[in-house]
Amino acid sequence: MSETAAGLDVSLTVTGLAGPCDCVLRVVTVDGVARTALRWRMASGQDSFTGLGGTTVDRADIDRFEVVDATGTVLVTVSSGQ
């Protein structure tokens, strides 16, 4: 994460997920509110993705990040490190 005038830039690298798959990186606040920071599609045969997203959620209000698929199944959870 890096702070910008508009909020936070969030960089993401995911490996080990098998495409095809539509995915979303969600920022989950300490209050349990989930906001989308990045969307992407993994093609058939693709097993990694690197991208840059963003959020206006304050760093101190972030509990965790979640990568979810199109059905809403959580594939990966990462603590905010706060």
C-alpha positions in Angstrom: 0.0 0.0 0.0 1.1 3.5 -0.7 -0.7 6.7 0.2 -1.8 9.2 -2.5 -3.8 12.4 -2.5 -6.9 10.3 -3.5 -6.4 7.5 -0.9 -4.3 4.4 -1.0 -2.8 2.5 -4.0 -2.9 -1.2 -3.4 -0.6 -3.5 -5.4 -1.4 -7.2 -5.6 0.4 -10.3 -6.9 -1.5 -13.6 -6.7 -0.1 -17.0 -7.7 -1.6 -20.5 -7.6 -5.1 -19.6 -8.8 -6.2 -21.5 -11.9 -8.1 -19.6 -14.6 -10.5 -19.0 -16.0 -11.7 -17.0 -13.1 -13.2 -13.5 -12.5 -11.7 -12.1 -9.3 -12.1 -9.1 -7.0 -9.8 -7.7 -4.4 -11.9 -6.4 -1.5 -10.8 -4.0 1.3 -12.7 -5.0 4.5 -12.9 -2.3 7.1 -12.8 -2.9 10.9 -16.6 -2.3 10.8 -17.0 -5.2 8.3 -17.8 -3.1 5.3 -16.3 -4.6 2.1 -15.2 -2.3 -0.8 -13.9 -3.3 -4.2 -10.3 -2.1 -4.8 -9.6 -4.1 -8.0 -11.3 -6.5 -10.5 -9.6 -8.8 -13.0 -10.2 -11.9 -15.1 -7.7 -14.8 -15.2 -7.7 -16.5 -18.5 -7.7 -20.3 -19.0 -4.2 -21.6 -18.3 -3.2 -18.4 -16.4 -2.0 -19.1 -12.8 -0.8 -15.7 -11.7 -1.8 -12.1 -11.7 -0.2 -8.7 -10.8 -2.2 -5.5 -10.7 -2.7 -2.1 -9.1 -6.0 -1.0 -7.5 -7.0 1.7 -5.1 -9.3 2.6 -2.2 -10.4 5.7 -0.3 -10.6 3.8 3.0 -8.2 5.2 5.6 -5.3 2.8 6.3 -6.2 2.7 10.0 -9.7 1.6 9.1 -8.6 -1.5 7.1 -8.9 -4.8 8.8 -8.0 -7.1 5.9 -7.9 -7.7 2.2 -9.8 -10.6 0.5 -9.6 -12.0 -3.0 -13.0 -13.4 -3.9 -14.3 -15.2 -7.0 -17.4 -14.4 -9.0 -19.6 -16.5 -6.6 -18.3 -14.5 -3.6 -16.1 -17.4 -2.3 -13.1 -16.0 -0.4 -10.0 -17.5 -2.0 -7.3 -15.6 -0.1 -7.3 -13.4 3.0 -4.5 -11.1 4.0 -4.3 -9.1 7.2 -3.7 -5.4 7.0 -0.8 -5.7 9.3 -2.1 -3.0 11.6 
